[in-house]
Amino acid sequence: MAPRSIQITACIAVSAFVFLPIIFVWREATHSTSFGSPEWSALRFTIKQAFFSAFLSVILAVPLARALARTEFRGRNLVVMLLGAPFILPVIVAVLGLIAVFGQNGVLNGILMFLGLGKISIYGFQGVLLAHVFFNLPLATRMLLFGWQSLPNERIRLGQSLGFGAWPRFRFIEFPMLCKIAPSAFAIIFVICLSSFAVALTLGGGPKSTTIELAIYQAIRFDFDFAAAALLGLMQLTLSMTAALTALSFAQNDVMGLGLDRPFVAVSRCLGESMLDFVVILFFVGFLFLPLLLLLVQGASGIWDLPGSVWSAALRSILIALGATGICLVVALPLATRVGELVATLGIAVSPLVLGTGLFLIVRPYVNPFDIAVIVTLCVNALMSLPFVLRILRPEVETTQRNFANLSEALRLGPWAKLRWVLLPRLKRPIGFAAGLTAALSMGDLGVIALFGVAEKATLPLKLYQLMGSYRMDEAASAAILLLCISVGLFWIFEKWGQWYA
Amino acid sequence: MAFSDTDVLTVYAPDYFASEWGPGPSIEAAFEKECDCDLQFETGDVLARIILEGSRTYADVVIGLNTDVTKKARETDLFAPHGQDYSKLTLPINWTDDVFLPFNYSHTAFIYNAEKLSNAPASFEELVSSKEKFSLVIQDPRSSISGLALILWIKAVYGDRAESAWEKLAPKILTVTRGWSESYGLFTEGEADMVLSYTTSPAYHIVAEGDRTKKALIFPEGHYLMMELAAKLEGTDNPELADDFLAFILTDTFQNLIPTGNWSLPAALPKSEWPKDFKELPLPSKVLFYSEDEAASLRDEAIEEWRRALSK
């Protein structure tokens, strides 16, 4: 879409932003390093939990996305929008929400005890999976939902005129679409889970659930062993990129075929199918929203009593989120190609700790890191949202380009004119969604900038941690709700903007 | 507000210390009243930052280092002797380090809710070998200083039998968290009977919440001591101001800000002058502590014992 030189520049810029920090951390190493059995078992556990978390998230997202794509009901848009909420919560908050439902004293165990059944324990491998599915099922669902919505109406109508029932419709229309979209969803969630650390440890119940990211944390913050940190970071990056490459080779071409760019029509279903869809939606909505609802009950009343500093931190976080969104979209548009998407995956493949340390080493000779903490936060937040934004944008960009290629040529539109008259108007909906996601993600991100220090310019998530760190758990719960409301609010505003006559 | 032509003293401090809920802001105000200078906290990962910055660091003073990192910090050769008088210290151990100056302390302890747990164990051994299904939340020694203090504590109590103590404790450990906040959050949610924290934790609940149900288990085997320290940078361009600040740390003004500011015990203030609620806190009569060299030689082995026992 953009001129080739801009595409290449964007790819190089993103790669440099990821690889240079790793190189700088590596250069800081004073001795060589080697792995012992704890590191290898951490590697094995990291891959295992990421694989099963991604697999479950995608498999479970299929019935949910399918049900949502086919069912019209009041509040459907609200449900679809709120689906984003678990994904953007700060880890610790989400864990507390899950524990309110599934913990020792949680709602579920309360019901089981009442029924005279034994308690279940969330702590263990099942807990890790539960939490990762809670975080990522919504993401997978949204990605698959886009797949369903991008099915050309012409195909659905063709299916209907051939008298397709549920099974042939799935086999000949939906399944081919899933084959193209599901591998990317799997890969992106696999990569996210590779760098999981606090969740895996807390819900995994102990050192059995040690991930590579914990080893990196230990290396940087406790052992000051930068060789180990760089090596582990590189290992994590390699794993992630292998997964992303594999996924891309599955999804050779995730464009759904030519259609006439018309809105979605609902398919006719028999009563049994409608009921089933309804049950599926109800079940997953319960699973995803109950923890959030309990958090809300706990924290909402205290929001107005939060000190002014928390509110100013919230404002600062909103500005950072908006800035990151702007940067992210500008970088994302020229990256909307296969190679570009692969490069963007680097944004979540790199260990946040290694990235933060490396950036510190790069800027330190020239400026006081303290003074540029906000700018670094902006850029890192933008980088970490890139993969999600491209996953949303690229298929749409490619479909639009393919559908309008002849027309653009006939009118002899240059690249900028094409962007202005063909692409942007048609991309409004995915851009709105991508912007909402980036803003929300940036709100909840704690930042990778432990070394830069931000106490006086604290963001909302940092304030939340400060409150917890000084025993103020109730106020932290309220700050978490404030954070959640702002994140969802930003998401909602951007998405509404995208849907405006789109 | 300080003026631009006054001297600036740059102090690196952990985030919790300099946050508005930590002691930092009141310490800053009290010192600026005396020094005619501008004290600026730069927060973040203090020692990692100093190590990465080397001799080009902006810091004049660091505050909030823990006893378990003094060895690494000392090996950088970036710190200068503090030159302060040890005799003012009121620590439960004899401290004669001429580089790292303690400003507060506490002990590792398990905190429980006395309303919910009636049969609280009376000794470490009772906790370890009890048949009761106690549930504990602890912190990971690889990512948390309090978690590290726990494995040294058990090492100090059990010595060579530490691994078998961990094996007996393992079924009672509900989970292990990255840091203290996560553990304490789980505990206040009612998820576990006990949480690894500090002997001074109940003081927060008493003073700030009027809640007397949270108590520390005091064990006759002793409790591991945790101190926080300050130090002056060798390369400071403000050596006199840095010395003034270190001297200020030992004054009553500073020390009186510690109990309810950092929820810990002042390192240079006799017990008779502590706030009432701190005076009444049950504290251990026996204190355990490893010197930095002892701790360094035990650490890797103790972490590996912990990992093996809890991975079964």
Contacts between the chains, C-beta under 8 A, distances in Angstrom:
chain1	res1	chain2	res2	distance
A	28	B	52	6.9
A	38	B	304	7.6
A	38	B	307	6.5
A	41	B	311	8.0
A	92	B	181	7.2
A	92	B	182	5.9
A	92	B	185	6.9
A	95	B	182	7.4
A	96	B	185	6.0
A	96	B	186	7.8
A	96	B	189	6.4
A	99	B	186	6.8
A	99	B	189	6.2
A	99	B	191	5.8
A	100	B	189	7.2
A	103	B	189	7.1
A	103	B	191	5.1
A	104	B	135	7.0
A	104	B	174	7.3
A	104	B	190	7.9
A	104	B	191	5.4
A	104	B	192	7.3
A	105	B	189	7.3
A	105	B	190	4.8
A	105	B	191	6.3
A	123	B	174	6.1
A	123	B	175	4.9
A	197	B	178	6.8
A	198	B	177	7.4
A	198	B	178	4.6
A	198	B	182	6.8
A	201	B	140	6.3
A	201	B	143	8.0
A	201	B	175	8.0
A	201	B	176	6.2
A	201	B	177	6.5
A	201	B	178	5.7
A	202	B	175	5.8
A	202	B	176	7.6
A	202	B	177	4.9
A	202	B	178	7.0
A	202	B	182	5.9
A	202	B	186	7.8
A	203	B	175	7.1
A	204	B	175	7.7
A	205	B	173	7.9
A	205	B	174	7.3
A	205	B	175	4.7
A	205	B	176	7.2
A	206	B	170	8.0
A	206	B	173	6.5
A	206	B	175	6.5
A	206	B	176	4.6
A	206	B	310	4.5
A	206	B	311	7.2
A	207	B	140	7.3
A	207	B	176	6.6
A	207	B	306	7.2
A	207	B	307	4.6
A	207	B	310	5.1
A	207	B	311	5.4
A	208	B	310	7.3
A	208	B	311	4.9
A	210	B	142	8.0
A	210	B	307	8.0
A	214	B	140	7.4
A	214	B	142	6.5
A	214	B	143	6.2
A	214	B	178	7.6
A	215	B	142	7.9
A	217	B	142	7.8
A	217	B	143	5.4
A	217	B	178	7.7
A	218	B	142	4.4
A	218	B	143	6.0
A	220	B	48	6.3
A	221	B	45	6.0
A	221	B	48	5.7
A	221	B	143	7.3
A	222	B	142	6.8
A	222	B	143	7.3
A	224	B	47	7.6
A	224	B	48	6.4
A	224	B	51	5.3
A	224	B	72	6.2
A	307	B	20	7.5
A	309	B	20	5.6
A	357	B	48	7.8
A	357	B	52	7.3
A	360	B	49	7.6
A	360	B	52	6.3
A	361	B	52	6.3
A	364	B	52	7.0
A	364	B	53	6.4
A	364	B	56	7.7
A	365	B	56	7.7
A	368	B	58	6.0
A	370	B	42	5.1
A	370	B	44	7.9
A	370	B	58	7.9
A	449	B	44	7.7
A	450	B	44	5.7
A	450	B	45	4.6
A	450	B	48	7.9
A	451	B	44	5.2
A	451	B	45	5.3
A	451	B	48	6.3
A	451	B	49	5.2
A	451	B	52	7.1
A	452	B	44	6.1
A	453	B	15	7.4
A	453	B	42	5.2
A	453	B	43	4.1
A	453	B	44	3.3
A	453	B	49	7.8
A	454	B	43	7.0
A	454	B	44	7.8
A	455	B	15	5.6
A	455	B	18	4.6
A	455	B	19	5.7
A	455	B	24	7.8
A	455	B	41	6.4
A	455	B	43	3.8
A	456	B	41	7.9
A	458	B	19	7.4
A	462	B	15	7.3
A	465	B	15	7.7
A	465	B	181	6.4
A	466	B	15	6.5
A	466	B	16	6.3
A	466	B	19	4.1
A	466	B	20	7.6
A	466	B	21	6.0
A	466	B	22	7.8
A	467	B	21	6.7
A	468	B	181	4.0
A	468	B	182	8.0
A	468	B	184	7.3
A	468	B	185	6.0
A	469	B	15	7.5
A	469	B	16	4.2
A	469	B	19	7.5
A	469	B	21	7.8
A	469	B	180	7.3
A	469	B	181	5.1
A	470	B	16	6.3
A	470	B	19	7.0
A	470	B	21	3.8
A	470	B	22	6.3
A	470	B	263	7.5
A	471	B	184	7.1
A	471	B	201	7.5
A	471	B	204	4.4
A	471	B	205	7.7
A	471	B	208	7.2
A	471	B	263	6.8
A	472	B	21	6.5
A	473	B	184	7.1
A	473	B	185	5.7
A	473	B	188	4.7
A	476	B	185	7.5
